[in-house]
Amino acid sequence: EKEEALKYCFKVLELDAEDRDILTDLAWLYDTTARYEEALKYLERLEELGQDDAWTNTEFGYCLSKLGRYEEAIERLNRALEADDDEDKDVAFIYARLGWCKRKLNMYEEAIEDFNQAKKWGGNLAIINTEIGHCYKAKDEHKNALKFYLQAEKFDKKDFNIMSEIAWHYGALEEPEKAINYIKKAMRLGRNDVWINVQYGSCLADLEKYEEAIEKFEYALSLDEEKEETELAFVYGQLGWCNRHLWNFEKAL
């Protein structure tokens, strides 16, 4: 009951404005309720009181990263790594956050190094492998990206985003049957939006299953969902291509 906890923390501050434990609790409570600007105020107060440990700098880095202040976040996270208080240092989390910040700054090679460090320190989780996959995807290295998305699947078989990424990369590597297998997994897990149906249609078209592909593309167009112009251009292009192969020239035009 975090809102109740905040009330009592403020009562303590009225009695002692320099109570570090309470200031720490306030920073944490605001962080965990996604009020990062408020959290930073109490972290800055802790810093004024001389607190410069791993936890405080990790929290600084996390809040700054959530606010899109990636360079500042990286500086704080590095300070957290350098801190001597090993007991309160979550090294795997710090490296993971460093990697996330660097990926956002398009520093993909450095991000991959940090994510691998996170894995080394016990963070070999679905999210870490997914993040490495995102980095390789941004570098157009589809085989490497796929390798890490498949590793992520081993840790979480119920995340349709992971299944969708695997499907996309199999499609990019011109393996439409494998792509469809993962598209179906994503759809069984609840994904049924424009993107997944367009991917499905594209793979069916690659397998020369033109009638089924047309059905998927038309269903994607029927969905009450905002569609980008480039997405629409691709769908209409695919519909034209499928209809041409079926000799439906008027429809193709």
Secondary structure, DSSP 8 states (H G I E B T S, - for coil): -HHHHHHHHHHHHHH-TT-HHHHHHHHHHHHHTT-HHHHHHHHHHHHHTT---HHHHHHHHHHHHHTT-HHHHHHHHHHHHH-S-GGG--HHHHHHHHHHHHHHTT-HHHHHHHHHHHHHTT--SHHHHHHHHHHHHHTT-HHHHHHHHHHHHHH-TT-HHHHHHHHHHHHHTT-HHHHHHHHHHHHHTT--SHHHHHHHHHHHHHTT-HHHHHHHHHHHHHSSS---HHHHHHHHHHHHHHHHHTT-HHHH-
